[in-house]
Amino acid sequence: MKCLHCGDNLRWNNDFDTEDDDQYNIVSMYECMNEHCKAWYEIYHGLKEKETVN
């Protein structure tokens, strides 16, 4: 993956379960490898299914 700000490579840092988030299961953390940029990305994915009330 490439940084949207400077175009350098991103480094994956970790994945976390999003128990407190109502919409997504997982958040992935990425950091730009460029020492002058250091942009931080949090990518949310895995939509949770909505519970239906019968």
mmCIF file of the N, C-alpha and C atoms, coordinates in Angstrom:
data_MODEL
# 
_entry.id   MODEL 
# 
loop_
_atom_site.group_PDB 
_atom_site.id 
_atom_site.type_symbol 
_atom_site.label_atom_id 
_atom_site.label_alt_id 
_atom_site.label_comp_id 
_atom_site.label_asym_id 
_atom_site.label_entity_id 
_atom_site.label_seq_id 
_atom_site.pdbx_PDB_ins_code 
_atom_site.Cartn_x 
_atom_site.Cartn_y 
_atom_site.Cartn_z 
_atom_site.occupancy 
_atom_site.B_iso_or_equiv 
_atom_site.pdbx_formal_charge 
_atom_site.auth_seq_id 
_atom_site.auth_comp_id 
_atom_site.auth_asym_id 
_atom_site.auth_atom_id 
_atom_site.pdbx_PDB_model_num 
ATOM 1   N N  . MET A 1 1  ? 0.835   -1.176 0.000  1.00 0.00 ? 1  MET A N  1 
ATOM 2   C CA . MET A 1 1  ? 0.000   0.000  0.000  1.00 0.00 ? 1  MET A CA 1 
ATOM 3   C C  . MET A 1 1  ? 0.882   1.241  0.000  1.00 0.00 ? 1  MET A C  1 
ATOM 4   N N  . LYS A 1 2  ? 0.373   2.284  -0.607 1.00 0.00 ? 2  LYS A N  1 
ATOM 5   C CA . LYS A 1 2  ? 1.109   3.546  -0.710 1.00 0.00 ? 2  LYS A CA 1 
ATOM 6   C C  . LYS A 1 2  ? 0.407   4.648  0.083  1.00 0.00 ? 2  LYS A C  1 
ATOM 7   N N  . CYS A 1 3  ? 1.194   5.558  0.631  1.00 0.00 ? 3  CYS A N  1 
ATOM 8   C CA . CYS A 1 3  ? 0.679   6.696  1.379  1.00 0.00 ? 3  CYS A CA 1 
ATOM 9   C C  . CYS A 1 3  ? -0.049  7.639  0.425  1.00 0.00 ? 3  CYS A C  1 
ATOM 10  N N  . LEU A 1 4  ? -1.236  8.066  0.817  1.00 0.00 ? 4  LEU A N  1 
ATOM 11  C CA . LEU A 1 4  ? -2.001  9.006  -0.009 1.00 0.00 ? 4  LEU A CA 1 
ATOM 12  C C  . LEU A 1 4  ? -1.409  10.399 0.017  1.00 0.00 ? 4  LEU A C  1 
ATOM 13  N N  . HIS A 1 5  ? -0.604  10.705 1.038  1.00 0.00 ? 5  HIS A N  1 
ATOM 14  C CA . HIS A 1 5  ? -0.027  12.034 1.181  1.00 0.00 ? 5  HIS A CA 1 
ATOM 15  C C  . HIS A 1 5  ? 1.281   12.176 0.394  1.00 0.00 ? 5  HIS A C  1 
ATOM 16  N N  . CYS A 1 6  ? 2.235   11.239 0.597  1.00 0.00 ? 6  CYS A N  1 
ATOM 17  C CA . CYS A 1 6  ? 3.561   11.390 -0.028 1.00 0.00 ? 6  CYS A CA 1 
ATOM 18  C C  . CYS A 1 6  ? 3.887   10.309 -1.058 1.00 0.00 ? 6  CYS A C  1 
ATOM 19  N N  . GLY A 1 7  ? 3.126   9.211  -1.094 1.00 0.00 ? 7  GLY A N  1 
ATOM 20  C CA . GLY A 1 7  ? 3.358   8.156  -2.078 1.00 0.00 ? 7  GLY A CA 1 
ATOM 21  C C  . GLY A 1 7  ? 4.343   7.089  -1.638 1.00 0.00 ? 7  GLY A C  1 
ATOM 22  N N  . ASP A 1 8  ? 4.921   7.203  -0.439 1.00 0.00 ? 8  ASP A N  1 
ATOM 23  C CA . ASP A 1 8  ? 5.860   6.205  0.062  1.00 0.00 ? 8  ASP A CA 1 
ATOM 24  C C  . ASP A 1 8  ? 5.102   4.970  0.553  1.00 0.00 ? 8  ASP A C  1 
ATOM 25  N N  . ASN A 1 9  ? 5.831   3.914  0.884  1.00 0.00 ? 9  ASN A N  1 
ATOM 26  C CA . ASN A 1 9  ? 5.223   2.683  1.361  1.00 0.00 ? 9  ASN A CA 1 
ATOM 27  C C  . ASN A 1 9  ? 4.651   2.841  2.764  1.00 0.00 ? 9  ASN A C  1 
ATOM 28  N N  . LEU A 1 10 ? 3.600   2.067  3.044  1.00 0.00 ? 10 LEU A N  1 
ATOM 29  C CA . LEU A 1 10 ? 3.012   2.020  4.371  1.00 0.00 ? 10 LEU A CA 1 
ATOM 30  C C  . LEU A 1 10 ? 3.447   0.745  5.077  1.00 0.00 ? 10 LEU A C  1 
ATOM 31  N N  . ARG A 1 11 ? 3.576   0.838  6.395  1.00 0.00 ? 11 ARG A N  1 
ATOM 32  C CA . ARG A 1 11 ? 3.918   -0.323 7.218  1.00 0.00 ? 11 ARG A CA 1 
ATOM 33  C C  . ARG A 1 11 ? 2.685   -0.682 8.041  1.00 0.00 ? 11 ARG A C  1 
ATOM 34  N N  . TRP A 1 12 ? 2.296   -1.975 7.991  1.00 0.00 ? 12 TRP A N  1 
ATOM 35  C CA . TRP A 1 12 ? 1.193   -2.457 8.808  1.00 0.00 ? 12 TRP A CA 1 
ATOM 36  C C  . TRP A 1 12 ? 1.674   -2.546 10.245 1.00 0.00 ? 12 TRP A C  1 
ATOM 37  N N  . ASN A 1 13 ? 0.890   -2.036 11.186 1.00 0.00 ? 13 ASN A N  1 
ATOM 38  C CA . ASN A 1 13 ? 1.247   -2.072 12.596 1.00 0.00 ? 13 ASN A CA 1 
ATOM 39  C C  . ASN A 1 13 ? 0.464   -3.111 13.375 1.00 0.00 ? 13 ASN A C  1 
ATOM 40  N N  . ASN A 1 14 ? -0.855  -3.187 13.184 1.00 0.00 ? 14 ASN A N  1 
ATOM 41  C CA . ASN A 1 14 ? -1.639  -4.122 13.965 1.00 0.00 ? 14 ASN A CA 1 
ATOM 42  C C  . ASN A 1 14 ? -3.082  -4.138 13.487 1.00 0.00 ? 14 ASN A C  1 
ATOM 43  N N  . ASP A 1 15 ? -3.808  -5.184 13.881 1.00 0.00 ? 15 ASP A N  1 
ATOM 44  C CA . ASP A 1 15 ? -5.254  -5.272 13.707 1.00 0.00 ? 15 ASP A CA 1 
ATOM 45  C C  . ASP A 1 15 ? -5.883  -5.376 15.084 1.00 0.00 ? 15 ASP A C  1 
ATOM 46  N N  . PHE A 1 16 ? -7.032  -4.750 15.257 1.00 0.00 ? 16 PHE A N  1 
ATOM 47  C CA . PHE A 1 16 ? -7.742  -4.798 16.527 1.00 0.00 ? 16 PHE A CA 1 
ATOM 48  C C  . PHE A 1 16 ? -9.207  -5.126 16.298 1.00 0.00 ? 16 PHE A C  1 
ATOM 49  N N  . ASP A 1 17 ? -9.788  -5.906 17.215 1.00 0.00 ? 17 ASP A N  1 
ATOM 50  C CA . ASP A 1 17 ? -11.235 -6.096 17.230 1.00 0.00 ? 17 ASP A CA 1 
ATOM 51  C C  . ASP A 1 17 ? -11.865 -4.794 17.675 1.00 0.00 ? 17 ASP A C  1 
ATOM 52  N N  . THR A 1 18 ? -12.988 -4.454 17.076 1.00 0.00 ? 18 THR A N  1 
ATOM 53  C CA . THR A 1 18 ? -13.650 -3.193 17.407 1.00 0.00 ? 18 THR A CA 1 
ATOM 54  C C  . THR A 1 18 ? -14.928 -3.479 18.188 1.00 0.00 ? 18 THR A C  1 
ATOM 55  N N  . GLU A 1 19 ? -14.781 -3.996 19.398 1.00 0.00 ? 19 GLU A N  1 
ATOM 56  C CA . GLU A 1 19 ? -15.936 -4.333 20.227 1.00 0.00 ? 19 GLU A CA 1 
ATOM 57  C C  . GLU A 1 19 ? -16.807 -3.115 20.515 1.00 0.00 ? 19 GLU A C  1 
ATOM 58  N N  . ASP A 1 20 ? -16.197 -1.937 20.638 1.00 0.00 ? 20 ASP A N  1 
ATOM 59  C CA . ASP A 1 20 ? -16.946 -0.720 20.965 1.00 0.00 ? 20 ASP A CA 1 
ATOM 60  C C  . ASP A 1 20 ? -17.564 -0.044 19.749 1.00 0.00 ? 20 ASP A C  1 
ATOM 61  N N  . ASP A 1 21 ? -17.196 -0.479 18.544 1.00 0.00 ? 21 ASP A N  1 
ATOM 62  C CA . ASP A 1 21 ? -17.712 0.126  17.322 1.00 0.00 ? 21 ASP A CA 1 
ATOM 63  C C  . ASP A 1 21 ? -18.990 -0.601 16.907 1.00 0.00 ? 21 ASP A C  1 
ATOM 64  N N  . ASP A 1 22 ? -20.035 0.153  16.558 1.00 0.00 ? 22 ASP A N  1 
ATOM 65  C CA . ASP A 1 22 ? -21.323 -0.438 16.199 1.00 0.00 ? 22 ASP A CA 1 
ATOM 66  C C  . ASP A 1 22 ? -21.382 -0.929 14.751 1.00 0.00 ? 22 ASP A C  1 
ATOM 67  N N  . GLN A 1 23 ? -20.416 -0.532 13.914 1.00 0.00 ? 23 GLN A N  1 
ATOM 68  C CA . GLN A 1 23 ? -20.518 -0.828 12.482 1.00 0.00 ? 23 GLN A CA 1 
ATOM 69  C C  . GLN A 1 23 ? -19.502 -1.845 11.977 1.00 0.00 ? 23 GLN A C  1 
ATOM 70  N N  . TYR A 1 24 ? -18.283 -1.883 12.537 1.00 0.00 ? 24 TYR A N  1 
ATOM 71  C CA . TYR A 1 24 ? -17.211 -2.680 11.956 1.00 0.00 ? 24 TYR A CA 1 
ATOM 72  C C  . TYR A 1 24 ? -16.632 -3.679 12.958 1.00 0.00 ? 24 TYR A C  1 
ATOM 73  N N  . ASN A 1 25 ? -16.090 -4.796 12.437 1.00 0.00 ? 25 ASN A N  1 
ATOM 74  C CA . ASN A 1 25 ? -15.493 -5.842 13.262 1.00 0.00 ? 25 ASN A CA 1 
ATOM 75  C C  . ASN A 1 25 ? -14.023 -5.600 13.576 1.00 0.00 ? 25 ASN A C  1 
ATOM 76  N N  . ILE A 1 26 ? -13.271 -5.050 12.611 1.00 0.00 ? 26 ILE A N  1 
ATOM 77  C CA . ILE A 1 26 ? -11.812 -4.958 12.726 1.00 0.00 ? 26 ILE A CA 1 
ATOM 78  C C  . ILE A 1 26 ? -11.334 -3.594 12.259 1.00 0.00 ? 26 ILE A C  1 
ATOM 79  N N  . VAL A 1 27 ? -10.275 -3.080 12.909 1.00 0.00 ? 27 VAL A N  1 
ATOM 80  C CA . VAL A 1 27 ? -9.583  -1.889 12.432 1.00 0.00 ? 27 VAL A CA 1 
ATOM 81  C C  . VAL A 1 27 ? -8.109  -2.262 12.251 1.00 0.00 ? 27 VAL A C  1 
ATOM 82  N N  . SER A 1 28 ? -7.548  -1.922 11.089 1.00 0.00 ? 28 SER A N  1 
ATOM 83  C CA . SER A 1 28 ? -6.136  -2.160 10.783 1.00 0.00 ? 28 SER A CA 1 
ATOM 84  C C  . SER A 1 28 ? -5.394  -0.834 10.837 1.00 0.00 ? 28 SER A C  1 
ATOM 85  N N  . MET A 1 29 ? -4.208  -0.842 11.438 1.00 0.00 ? 29 MET A N  1 
ATOM 86  C CA . MET A 1 29 ? -3.410  0.376  11.603 1.00 0.00 ? 29 MET A CA 1 
ATOM 87  C C  . MET A 1 29 ? -2.195  0.334  10.672 1.00 0.00 ? 29 MET A C  1 
ATOM 88  N N  . TYR A 1 30 ? -1.986  1.424  9.929  1.00 0.00 ? 30 TYR A N  1 
ATOM 89  C CA . TYR A 1 30 ? -0.847  1.556  9.023  1.00 0.00 ? 30 TYR A CA 1 
ATOM 90  C C  . TYR A 1 30 ? -0.151  2.881  9.276  1.00 0.00 ? 30 TYR A C  1 
ATOM 91  N N  . GLU A 1 31 ? 1.186   2.896  9.068  1.00 0.00 ? 31 GLU A N  1 
ATOM 92  C CA . GLU A 1 31 ? 1.981   4.108  9.240  1.00 0.00 ? 31 GLU A CA 1 
ATOM 93  C C  . GLU A 1 31 ? 2.873   4.292  8.018  1.00 0.00 ? 31 GLU A C  1 
ATOM 94  N N  . CYS A 1 32 ? 3.009   5.535  7.556  1.00 0.00 ? 32 CYS A N  1 
ATOM 95  C CA . CYS A 1 32 ? 3.888   5.842  6.435  1.00 0.00 ? 32 CYS A CA 1 
ATOM 96  C C  . CYS A 1 32 ? 5.343   5.646  6.855  1.00 0.00 ? 32 CYS A C  1 
ATOM 97  N N  . MET A 1 33 ? 6.144   5.043  5.989  1.00 0.00 ? 33 MET A N  1 
ATOM 98  C CA . MET A 1 33 ? 7.546   4.761  6.272  1.00 0.00 ? 33 MET A CA 1 
ATOM 99  C C  . MET A 1 33 ? 8.432   5.999  6.099  1.00 0.00 ? 33 MET A C  1 
ATOM 100 N N  . ASN A 1 34 ? 7.939   7.035  5.433  1.00 0.00 ? 34 ASN A N  1 
ATOM 101 C CA . ASN A 1 34 ? 8.711   8.243  5.176  1.00 0.00 ? 34 ASN A CA 1 
ATOM 102 C C  . ASN A 1 34 ? 8.870   9.033  6.479  1.00 0.00 ? 34 ASN A C  1 
ATOM 103 N N  . GLU A 1 35 ? 10.103  9.268  6.906  1.00 0.00 ? 35 GLU A N  1 
ATOM 104 C CA . GLU A 1 35 ? 10.404  9.970  8.161  1.00 0.00 ? 35 GLU A CA 1 
ATOM 105 C C  . GLU A 1 35 ? 9.867   11.405 8.185  1.00 0.00 ? 35 GLU A C  1 
ATOM 106 N N  . HIS A 1 36 ? 9.673   12.007 7.020  1.00 0.00 ? 36 HIS A N  1 
ATOM 107 C CA . HIS A 1 36 ? 9.188   13.383 6.953  1.00 0.00 ? 36 HIS A CA 1 
ATOM 108 C C  . HIS A 1 36 ? 7.662   13.461 6.862  1.00 0.00 ? 36 HIS A C  1 
ATOM 109 N N  . CYS A 1 37 ? 7.020   12.329 6.695  1.00 0.00 ? 37 CYS A N  1 
ATOM 110 C CA . CYS A 1 37 ? 5.561   12.303 6.552  1.00 0.00 ? 37 CYS A CA 1 
ATOM 111 C C  . CYS A 1 37 ? 4.898   11.696 7.796  1.00 0.00 ? 37 CYS A C  1 
ATOM 112 N N  . LYS A 1 38 ? 5.142   10.417 8.038  1.00 0.00 ? 38 LYS A N  1 
ATOM 113 C CA . LYS A 1 38 ? 4.608   9.669  9.181  1.00 0.00 ? 38 LYS A CA 1 
ATOM 114 C C  . LYS A 1 38 ? 3.075   9.720  9.269  1.00 0.00 ? 38 LYS A C  1 
ATOM 115 N N  . ALA A 1 39 ? 2.388   9.761  8.121  1.00 0.00 ? 39 ALA A N  1 
ATOM 116 C CA . ALA A 1 39 ? 0.923   9.727  8.129  1.00 0.00 ? 39 ALA A CA 1 
ATOM 117 C C  . ALA A 1 39 ? 0.455   8.433  8.782  1.00 0.00 ? 39 ALA A C  1 
ATOM 118 N N  . TRP A 1 40 ? -0.696  8.482  9.436  1.00 0.00 ? 40 TRP A N  1 
ATOM 119 C CA . TRP A 1 40 ? -1.258  7.343  10.157 1.00 0.00 ? 40 TRP A CA 1 
ATOM 120 C C  . TRP A 1 40 ? -2.625  7.020  9.557  1.00 0.00 ? 40 TRP A C  1 
ATOM 121 N N  . TYR A 1 41 ? -2.860  5.746  9.268  1.00 0.00 ? 41 TYR A N  1 
ATOM 122 C CA . TYR A 1 41 ? -4.118  5.314  8.664  1.00 0.00 ? 41 TYR A CA 1 
ATOM 123 C C  . TYR A 1 41 ? -4.777  4.271  9.540  1.00 0.00 ? 41 TYR A C  1 
ATOM 124 N N  . GLU A 1 42 ? -6.077  4.410  9.728  1.00 0.00 ? 42 GLU A N  1 
ATOM 125 C CA . GLU A 1 42 ? -6.888  3.413  10.404 1.00 0.00 ? 42 GLU A CA 1 
ATOM 126 C C  . GLU A 1 42 ? -7.951  2.960  9.410  1.00 0.00 ? 42 GLU A C  1 
ATOM 127 N N  . ILE A 1 43 ? -7.888  1.687  9.020  1.00 0.00 ? 43 ILE A N  1 
ATOM 128 C CA . ILE A 1 43 ? -8.792  1.132  8.026  1.00 0.00 ? 43 ILE A CA 1 
ATOM 129 C C  . ILE A 1 43 ? -9.795  0.232  8.745  1.00 0.00 ? 43 ILE A C  1 
ATOM 130 N N  . TYR A 1 44 ? -11.070 0.607  8.702  1.00 0.00 ? 44 TYR A N  1 
ATOM 131 C CA . TYR A 1 44 ? -12.136 -0.165 9.331  1.00 0.00 ? 44 TYR A CA 1 
ATOM 132 C C  . TYR A 1 44 ? -12.758 -1.086 8.286  1.00 0.00 ? 44 TYR A C  1 
ATOM 133 N N  . HIS A 1 45 ? -12.932 -2.362 8.643  1.00 0.00 ? 45 HIS A N  1 
ATOM 134 C CA . HIS A 1 45 ? -13.545 -3.297 7.700  1.00 0.00 ? 45 HIS A CA 1 
ATOM 135 C C  . HIS A 1 45 ? -14.274 -4.403 8.439  1.00 0.00 ? 45 HIS A C  1 
ATOM 136 N N  . GLY A 1 46 ? -15.029 -5.178 7.706  1.00 0.00 ? 46 GLY A N  1 
ATOM 137 C CA . GLY A 1 46 ? -15.831 -6.246 8.277  1.00 0.00 ? 46 GLY A CA 1 
ATOM 138 C C  . GLY A 1 46 ? -17.095 -5.701 8.899  1.00 0.00 ? 46 GLY A C  1 
ATOM 139 N N  . LEU A 1 47 ? -18.046 -5.290 8.061  1.00 0.00 ? 47 LEU A N  1 
ATOM 140 C CA . LEU A 1 47 ? -19.296 -4.731 8.575  1.00 0.00 ? 47 LEU A CA 1 
ATOM 141 C C  . LEU A 1 47 ? -20.013 -5.736 9.475  1.00 0.00 ? 47 LEU A C  1 
ATOM 142 N N  . LYS A 1 48 ? -20.475 -5.248 10.617 1.00 0.00 ? 48 LYS A N  1 
ATOM 143 C CA . LYS A 1 48 ? -21.254 -6.093 11.518 1.00 0.00 ? 48 LYS A CA 1 
ATOM 144 C C  . LYS A 1 48 ? -22.666 -6.216 10.997 1.00 0.00 ? 48 LYS A C  1 
ATOM 145 N N  . GLU A 1 49 ? -23.238 -7.394 11.232 1.00 0.00 ? 49 GLU A N  1 
ATOM 146 C CA . GLU A 1 49 ? -24.634 -7.584 10.845 1.00 0.00 ? 49 GLU A CA 1 
ATOM 147 C C  . GLU A 1 49 ? -25.533 -6.913 11.870 1.00 0.00 ? 49 GLU A C  1 
ATOM 148 N N  . LYS A 1 50 ? -26.559 -6.267 11.380 1.00 0.00 ? 50 LYS A N  1 
ATOM 149 C CA . LYS A 1 50 ? -27.514 -5.588 12.256 1.00 0.00 ? 50 LYS A CA 1 
ATOM 150 C C  . LYS A 1 50 ? -28.474 -6.633 12.835 1.00 0.00 ? 50 LYS A C  1 
ATOM 151 N N  . GLU A 1 51 ? -28.736 -6.501 14.139 1.00 0.00 ? 51 GLU A N  1 
ATOM 152 C CA . GLU A 1 51 ? -29.705 -7.387 14.776 1.00 0.00 ? 51 GLU A CA 1 
ATOM 153 C C  . GLU A 1 51 ? -31.107 -6.918 14.456 1.00 0.00 ? 51 GLU A C  1 
ATOM 154 N N  . THR A 1 52 ? -31.976 -7.859 14.189 1.00 0.00 ? 52 THR A N  1 
ATOM 155 C CA . THR A 1 52 ? -33.360 -7.511 13.904 1.00 0.00 ? 52 THR A CA 1 
ATOM 156 C C  . THR A 1 52 ? -34.220 -7.862 15.115 1.00 0.00 ? 52 THR A C  1 
ATOM 157 N N  . VAL A 1 53 ? -35.180 -7.015 15.396 1.00 0.00 ? 53 VAL A N  1 
ATOM 158 C CA . VAL A 1 53 ? -36.097 -7.228 16.512 1.00 0.00 ? 53 VAL A CA 1 
ATOM 159 C C  . VAL A 1 53 ? -37.363 -7.857 15.959 1.00 0.00 ? 53 VAL A C  1 
ATOM 160 N N  . ASN A 1 54 ? -37.734 -9.006 16.499 1.00 0.00 ? 54 ASN A N  1 
ATOM 161 C CA . ASN A 1 54 ? -38.946 -9.700 16.030 1.00 0.00 ? 54 ASN A CA 1 
ATOM 162 C C  . ASN A 1 54 ? -40.119 -9.376 16.904 1.00 0.00 ? 54 ASN A C  1 
# 
